[in-house]
């Protein structure tokens, strides 16, 4: 018999149907649920693998993506996409893909999920407005002429992910 908590957890966090990244890791359902509790996320999270173009040359910290989605079955939810190949990490860092690096990216994206929810609650607005009204707002851009990496929400997510170093959200596949 499945208990209610078990069913609720399956609704709250959805992993890709085949939880195997090409780079040899998988999402840790329990660890990610605990992270969602810590961040007090109210909307469910759907995780997907993302296949980036090989030629992409931007920094490795950009290789996850968070957005708000809505459909009839789920209602409003967070969609987080993580690159599951990550050959670019080797190119940039000269290092292998590690559970620590993937976890860093996922902590970063979960922080964006939290920023979105807290902003929406604070201003009593739809979470779909976060990226339009807050993230891309002039005040959020950082120093004049600053790049994406100086965005205050990016700095906050980076700082948070840095503080989570060693706290793994993915497992190595055997
Ligand atoms: Zn980010």
Boltz pocket constraint, residues with backbone or C-beta under 6 A from the ligand:
constraints:
  - pocket:
      binder: B
      contacts: [[A, 61], [A, 108], [A, 112], [A, 153], [A, 154], [A, 157]]
      max_distance: 6.0
